[in-house]
Amino acid sequence: MLDDFFTRAVLAGLGLALVAGPLGSFVVWRRMAYFGDSTAHAAILGVAFALAFDISIYAGTLAVAVSMACLVSALVARGQAMDTMLGVLSHSALALGLVAISFVPQARSDLGGYLFGDILAVGRSDLVLIWTGAALVLGVLILRWQRLVTSSLNEELAMAAGIDPRVERLVLSLALAVVVALAIRVVGSLLISAMLIVPAAAARGWARTPERMAAGAALIAAASVILGLWSSLRLDTPAGPSIVTAAAMFFVLSQALRRG
């Protein structure tokens, strides 16, 4: 079964969807969309480092994404303006990554794959890494769920309950960095933010509890993967953008049903 490239693509997408939904819910609650962009855009710089030093793409991407996550968390803790700072870091990281990758000849021919993903080229080793990383991140979210939810929705209440919001923010930042590293082969650095935000935003319209929103976001992300890959196969469109387009359709539908 795993010799079928389409089956591997579906499994890789579902592995990402399983964790992108719940994690994306926290991104929406905390209004961290720009944070996701800055971490995802920094992934291109990680790709350049990985190819230049002949190491795993996942390792290089993870190292740079974690560094960016820690940097942003530290600056936010020092009281820097969130939106302006993240906007500067996001675009600067992408520009620096594109400049760095231009010095790596073997990366130029596959730049589109790193920007928009190449899920149809996922191999067995990629599947193992994606599902292992997704399981680890999902396990952390489950174990710290109540602390993360409380600190996301009301930091003052979290502090009164003995929860340090800075620690929970760092946990989410590191989890986001891991997911960005996992997604580089699936939807690419430019689209991973959409996969985090759009399904969660679609689920937010009808969910009544944080748990239902997280579960709904995961289901919508999974459905987007299946529908996007199916349409990509039938219409000969790029797989990564097709998945995000499917997620956007679910968001539009959820808004229409909510208003109806």
Salt bridges, closest charged atoms under 4 A:
ASP3 OD1 - ARG124 NH2 2.82
ASP126 OD2 - ARG185 NH1 3.48
GLU155 OE2 - ARG169 NH2 3.23
ASP164 OD1 - ARG166 NE 3.29
GLU168 OE2 - ARG144 NH2 2.62
GLU168 OE2 - ARG147 NE 3.43
